[in-house]
Amino acid sequence: MDKDYLKIGYIVETHALKGALKIKPTTTFVEDRFEVGNKVIVKNPATSKTETLTIESVRIQKGLLIISFKEINDINIAENYVKGLLFLKKSDVTLEAGYFFLDDLLGMKVVLEDKTPVGKVTEILEYAAYHTLRVKRKDGNDVLIPYIEEFIISTDLASKTIVFRPIEGML
């Protein structure tokens, strides 16, 4: 999928005979993204087609979501969706002031506090504790910057600039 879509989870396995699916959420706003009645887009790994599914019921079990979709009512149909990715259109998502999508950071320039250029964000790595930016430097080497307040001074989406403060030996 492209930058117009927000990945919100992936399908781990089936659950029960009526075709419910176990989903590992990849979004911070699980309750908002997986509400009953919401429509999600799934890339079906069996057919490589994208389909829209409507959430019929949701419950949490051992850190995973058990979701029933109106369009899936049999385990044999549900098996086709295992390992599929779930998306929402970004245009359908409302963010509160001060929030942004992580992939909006891709391509942003990274500078030090004195405006010395460091490079551009090429990848966002997701770890349990925090996200890390992979920044491609002009010399071709990459630097990994934890996206936490100890390092990140500011993020300006309008100017596409991230200001950060490195620790000794980081660069």
N, C-alpha and C positions, 0 to 999 in steps of 0.2 A: 504494500500500500504506500501511498505518498504522504507528503507533509500536510495534506488536507485532512488526514485521519489521525485519530488518537488511539493507540493500542491500550486496551483496558484489561486484557487478560488472555489466557490461553486454556484450551480444553485439555484436561489431564486424562480423564477416562469417563466411562459411562457409569450410571448409578441407577440400579433397579430396572425392572422390566418395562416400565412405561416411558423410558427414554430420557430420563433426567441426566444431566451432565455435571461432572465435577470440574470446577473452574478455579484456576489460580489467578487471583486478581493482580494486575500490575499497575494499579492506579492508587493514588493517595485517597481519593474520594469514593470509596467502595459503595457506601450507602446511596450516594447520588447517582452513580453510573449504573448500578444494578437494581434499580427500583422496578417493582412490578408495573408492567405496561410499557416500559422503555423498549425501544427498538435498537438492536445492536446489529452490526454487520459482521458476518463471520466469513472467513476464507476457508471454504471446504477443502481439506487436503485430498479428499478422494477424487474430486472433480476439478479442483483448482479454480472453481467459480466463487464469486462472492454472492452471498445471500443475506437477506434481512430477516432476522428472527425477533419475535416479541416475547419478552420475559413474562412468564405466567406465575411462577412462584420462586422464592429465594429463601435459602436457609444456610446457616454456617455450620460446618462440621470439620473439626480438626484443622482449622486454618484455611480450608477450601470452601468455596461456595457450591451448594447443590442447587442447580437451576433447572427448572422445567420451562420449555419453550412451547408456545401454542402450536408451532409448525412441526414439532417432533413428538410423537406419541408412542414410539416403539423402540426398543433397544436396538433392533436391527438397523433402523434409520439412524439412531444416535451414534452408532459405531462409526459411521462415515465422517463424523465431525471430530473424532478424537485427534488431538494434536493440532487442531485448528486455532487460529488467532481471532480474538474478538476486538472490534473497533467501533468507534463512534466518529461521526463527522465532527470536526472541530467547530464548524459553524453551528452545530446543535448544542454546543456546550457553553454555558455561561460561567465565567470566572469572576470571582470577587476582585476588587481593586487590589493591586499589588501582587496578584498571582499571574503566572504565565505557564505555558507549556514548556517542558524541558527541551524538546527539540527546537524551540525558538532560539536556544543558545548556540545551535550548530551554525558555524560560519562567522560567529561574532569574533571581533578582534579582542585580544587580551593585552592589557598594558599594565605597567607598574604604576605606583602612585605618582611618580614623577613624569608620567606619560611615555616612558620608554616602551616601545613595542616589544612584545614577547612572541606573539604568533596568533593563530586562529584556531578556534575550537573545531575539531574534526569528529569527535565522538564523545558520547556521554556513557560512562560505565556506571551501572547500578549495583551498589553493594548494600548490604543490610543496614549498615549504620548511616551511610551518606552516599551521595553521588560524586563521581570524580570526572573532571573534564580532561580529555586528552587534547593537548594543544600542540599543533605542528609549528615548530619554530622555523625561522628563515634558513638556518643552517641544516635543516632537514631532520633534526632530532626532535623527538616528542618529549614533552614534560607532562606529568600527571599532576593535576591540581584538585585537591579535595574541595568540593563546592560547599564549604562551611564558612561561618562568619569569621573564624580565625584567619582565613586566607582571603576571602572575597570581601572587598571593601564596598563595591557597588556594582550593580548590573543595570545598564541603561539600554533598554530595548530600542528606544528611538534612534540613538546614535550607534547601536549595535556594538557596544563596548562594555567589557568587563574589566574592572580595576581590581588588581590583587596585590597582596603583600606576601612575598615569599619568605621562607625561613632560610637560615644560612645553609648553603650547600644544595638548595633545591634547584637552582638554575646553574 
